[in-house]
Amino acid sequence: MEDKLDTLNKTINELKTTNNKLVASFNSLSEKVTTITNKVNDHSTQLITLSSKLASLTTKVETLKAKIESSNTKSSILVNDTLISEMIDRQLRRNNVLLFNLPEALNDSSKSSSDSTTIQSILDFLNLKTKPNSVTRLGKPSSSNTTKPRPVKLRFSDQKDIFELFSYQNKLKSNSTWKDLRFSSDRTKQQQEHMSHHRQELHNRQSNGEQDLIIKYIKGTPKIINSKN
């Protein structure tokens, strides 16, 4: 009987030990589950935050894309408007010629008639059978006699007359009175800037030792070429 009681107590103790181990194991698993749950909750919070940031970034990208498209559209319209304005301006100037270094008459009342008379004499000297439709001094007159004379704008009815004028203007160099005169096309601001760029490039290249370079109009566009080619 005593042995049976010992065996029973031993079994009970073993069961208690096993139960304690199971409780400890359960508590450990419970802690791990809690830790995992907390981590999942943290990741879930991070995902929600990232999702919110991604949505905000997507909105910003779409806004930026819309601005770029709008800017491109405006730029395209601006470029087209600029091109159209340039074409119209060139068309209005195509029959004009500018004359530089022609001295101005001292008497204001006789300036216009004096310019017209002198210019017609110049055209006759060049053997050109043409006459400008209008003769106009550009800019405001100056009371100073030392001021460089204002350029004169001549307007012709036919471009053929202008081509002939440019072809023969070198003859003026043989005339002591008119050797410093120079005829030029009536260029737009864009054309002036383009020509200024070419002149600067020509100067730089000549300074670097390149020889026989000139600026020549080819199909209406100035180009730097070698005069010997």
C-alpha positions in Angstrom: 0.0 0.0 0.0 2.8 2.3 0.9 4.5 1.7 -2.4 1.4 2.5 -4.3 1.1 5.8 -2.6 4.8 6.7 -3.4 4.2 5.8 -7.0 1.1 7.9 -7.1 2.8 10.9 -5.5 5.7 10.5 -7.9 3.3 10.4 -10.8 1.5 13.5 -9.5 4.8 15.3 -9.1 5.8 14.4 -12.6 2.4 15.6 -13.9 2.9 18.9 -12.0 6.4 19.3 -13.5 5.1 18.6 -17.0 2.2 20.9 -16.4 4.6 23.7 -15.3 6.7 23.1 -18.4 3.6 23.3 -20.5 2.5 26.5 -18.8 6.0 28.0 -19.2 6.1 26.9 -22.9 2.6 28.4 -23.4 3.6 31.7 -21.8 6.7 31.8 -24.0 4.7 31.2 -27.1 2.2 33.8 -26.0 5.0 36.3 -25.6 6.3 35.4 -29.0 2.8 35.8 -30.5 2.5 39.2 -28.8 5.9 40.3 -30.2 5.0 39.1 -33.7 1.6 40.8 -33.4 3.3 44.0 -32.4 5.7 43.7 -35.3 2.9 43.1 -37.7 1.0 46.1 -36.3 4.2 48.2 -36.7 4.6 47.0 -40.3 1.0 47.7 -41.0 1.4 51.2 -39.7 4.5 51.7 -41.8 2.7 50.3 -44.9 -0.2 52.8 -44.3 2.3 55.6 -43.9 4.2 54.5 -47.1 0.9 54.2 -49.0 0.0 57.7 -47.9 3.4 59.0 -49.0 3.1 57.2 -52.3 -0.3 58.6 -53.0 1.0 62.1 -52.2 4.1 61.6 -54.4 1.8 60.3 -57.2 -0.3 63.4 -56.9 2.8 65.6 -57.1 4.1 63.7 -60.1 0.8 64.1 -61.9 0.7 67.8 -61.0 4.3 68.3 -62.3 3.4 66.3 -65.5 0.4 68.6 -66.1 2.6 71.7 -65.5 5.2 70.4 -68.0 2.6 69.6 -70.6 1.1 73.1 -70.1 4.5 74.7 -70.3 5.3 72.8 -73.5 2.1 73.9 -75.0 2.7 77.5 -74.0 6.3 77.2 -75.3 5.1 75.8 -78.6 2.5 78.6 -79.0 5.2 81.2 -78.1 7.6 79.7 -80.6 5.0 79.7 -83.3 4.0 83.3 -82.5 7.6 84.4 -82.5 8.2 82.7 -85.9 5.1 84.2 -87.4 6.0 87.7 -86.0 9.5 87.3 -87.4 8.2 86.2 -90.8 5.8 89.2 -90.9 8.6 91.6 -89.8 10.9 90.3 -92.5 8.2 90.6 -95.1 7.6 94.2 -94.2 11.3 95.0 -94.4 12.1 93.0 -97.6 11.9 96.1 -99.9 13.8 98.3 -97.6 17.5 99.3 -97.8 19.5 101.2 -95.1 22.2 103.7 -96.1 24.8 104.5 -93.5 27.3 107.4 -93.1 25.4 109.9 -95.4 26.0 113.4 -93.9 22.9 115.3 -92.8 22.0 118.8 -93.9 22.2 121.4 -91.2 18.9 123.0 -92.1 16.0 120.9 -90.8 13.6 122.1 -93.5 16.0 121.0 -96.3 17.1 117.7 -94.8 14.5 115.5 -96.5 14.9 117.0 -100.0 18.7 117.1 -99.6 18.7 113.4 -98.8 16.5 112.5 -101.7 18.6 114.5 -104.1 21.9 113.1 -102.9 20.5 109.5 -103.0 19.3 109.9 -106.5 22.7 111.2 -107.5 24.3 108.2 -105.9 21.9 105.9 -107.9 22.7 107.7 -111.1 26.4 107.4 -110.4 25.9 103.6 -110.0 24.0 103.6 -113.3 20.8 102.3 -111.7 17.6 103.2 -113.4 15.5 103.2 -110.3 14.1 105.6 -107.7 13.1 104.8 -104.1 9.5 105.3 -103.2 10.4 106.9 -99.9 13.5 108.3 -98.1 13.5 108.5 -94.3 16.0 109.3 -91.7 15.8 106.9 -88.7 15.9 108.0 -85.1 15.7 111.5 -83.6 17.8 114.3 -85.0 20.6 115.7 -82.9 21.8 119.3 -82.6 25.4 118.2 -82.3 27.4 118.4 -85.5 29.8 115.7 -84.1 27.1 113.1 -83.9 27.3 110.2 -86.4 24.7 110.8 -89.1 21.5 108.8 -88.7 20.9 106.0 -91.1 18.6 106.5 -94.0 15.9 104.1 -94.9 15.0 103.7 -98.6 12.0 101.8 -99.7 11.8 100.3 -103.2 8.9 98.7 -105.0 10.9 95.8 -106.5 13.5 93.6 -104.9 15.3 93.4 -108.2 16.3 97.0 -107.7 17.7 96.2 -104.3 19.8 93.3 -105.7 21.2 95.6 -108.4 22.1 98.2 -105.8 24.0 95.7 -103.7 25.8 94.4 -106.7 27.1 97.8 -107.8 27.6 99.6 -104.4 31.4 98.8 -104.4 31.7 101.4 -107.2 31.2 104.0 -104.4 34.7 103.3 -103.1 36.1 105.0 -106.2 34.2 108.2 -105.4 36.0 110.4 -102.8 32.7 111.9 -101.6 30.8 108.7 -101.2 33.5 106.1 -100.5 32.4 105.7 -96.8 28.8 105.1 -97.6 27.4 101.7 -97.0 24.1 100.1 -98.1 22.6 97.3 -96.0 19.5 95.2 -95.8 16.9 96.3 -93.3 17.3 93.4 -90.8 15.0 92.4 -88.0 16.3 92.3 -84.5 16.8 88.6 -84.7 18.7 88.9 -88.0 20.9 91.6 -86.4 21.7 89.4 -83.5 22.5 86.5 -85.9 24.8 88.7 -87.9 26.5 90.1 -84.8 27.2 86.5 -83.7 28.7 85.7 -87.1 30.9 88.8 -87.0 32.2 87.9 -83.6 32.9 84.4 -84.7 34.7 85.7 -87.9 36.8 88.0 -85.7 37.7 85.1 -83.3 38.7 82.8 -86.1 40.8 85.4 -87.9 42.5 86.2 -84.6 43.4 82.5 -84.3 45.1 82.7 -87.6 42.5 81.5 -90.1 42.8 83.5 -93.4 40.6 84.4 -96.4 37.4 84.1 -94.4 34.4 86.2 -95.3 30.7 86.4 -94.4 28.5 85.6 -97.4 24.8 85.4 -97.8 23.8 81.9 -99.1 20.1 81.6 -99.8 19.4 84.6 -97.7 21.3 83.3 -94.7 24.8 84.7 -93.6 27.6 82.0 -93.6 31.3 82.2 -92.9 33.1 80.8 -95.8 36.6 80.7 -97.3 36.8 83.2 -100.1 39.1 81.0 -102.1 36.8 78.0 -102.2 
